[in-house]
Amino acid sequence: MSLKLYGYWRSSASYRVRIALNLKLLEYEYIPVHLVKDGGQQFSGEYVGLNPSSLVPTLVDDDEDIILNQSLAIIEYLDERYQQGTQLVPSHKLERAKVRTIAQDIACDIQPLANLRVMNYIGEQYELNQQQKSDWAQHWLGKGLRSLEQRLQNSAADFCFGFNITMADVCLVPQVYNALRLGMDVSCYPAINRVYKNCMDNLAFEHAQPENQDDAEL
Ligand SMILES: N[C@@H](CCC(=O)N[C@@H](CS)C(=O)NCC(=O)O)C(=O)O
């Protein structure tokens, strides 16, 4: 198989790429990288050779001899290289810019603040307990979801942008998954909630769910 995805079942950035691969109808080999076991397999020499950032996901496309990190770059690469399946990034420049805005709101401004290495650092450095770390994550996630909800008022119907699935939805779903994992109530964000539910009715999203991965620990 020419496409290999290094990821972790609960990683929201890996989850984004799994959804995109499914929507593009692409087969791939999934190679789990356990973010906690053995002190974190993302720090192993073999993985660092592929991705010096020690973060998942990493996509390898043997056909093109390319190794990519950054979920948004991977998703755009897949969308441009493969015409099949759902078009994730619109061709029209204004629509494309809007889709990238929402995707980056999530991937650049929301998700990184509650990343494992950040949570570990604030926990150790400032001696925070589990509840305090969770409060931190919920604070930033709540702020992000509130602004996202406001933005979606102008664009969302069934999905973030009207009636077509885009990269924005691919990013939204894993972020909502994280919020639910933290016990947050997302029903107070009606547009986000509606889009999330519509996406979860789609098999491409369902099959990409963390609990449906081979490395899931249930
Ligand atoms: N901006 C990166 C973020 C990647 C990222 O933060 N990955 C997390 C999992 S969602 C990770 O590998 N964390 C491991 C760690 O913090 O040590 C992307 O979108 O791919």
The ligand as an ORCA input file, in Angstrom:
! r2SCAN-3c Opt
* xyz 0 1
  N      -0.314     20.903     14.219
  C      -0.123     19.483     14.272
  C      -0.438     19.022     15.662
  C       0.005     17.617     15.925
  C      -0.233     17.249     17.383
  O      -0.352     18.123     18.244
  N      -0.302     15.941     17.667
  C      -0.519     15.501     19.003
  C      -1.697     14.539     19.078
  S      -3.182     15.337     18.585
  C       0.706     14.763     19.517
  O       1.353     14.059     18.768
  N       1.035     14.921     20.801
  C       2.135     14.239     21.389
  C       2.780     15.039     22.480
  O       2.252     16.083     22.844
  O       3.803     14.566     22.975
  C      -1.049     18.809     13.239
  O      -2.090     19.377     12.935
  O      -0.689     17.736     12.724
*
